[in-house]
Amino acid sequence: MAAGGLGGRRLRGEGREAEFFVIVPGSGTRALTGIRGAGGLAVDADGTHRIRFDYEVGDPAAH
């Protein structure tokens, strides 16, 4: 069984081998204004947890 926390919530249960999340548009403040992206969590067969986080910060029109 896997367990973890996300935003103050506990995550438990079977079938949690892969989780996906996105950054809520407009949620960044100060130095993180304009942050956007997504990521995920994968649990290997040996129980190793791997977190991927792909993001950009700033005005997307400037790119």
Secondary structure, 3 states (H helix, E strand, C coil): CEEEEECCEEEEECCCCEEEEECCCCCCCHHHCCCEEEEEEEECCCCCEEEEEEEECCCHHHC
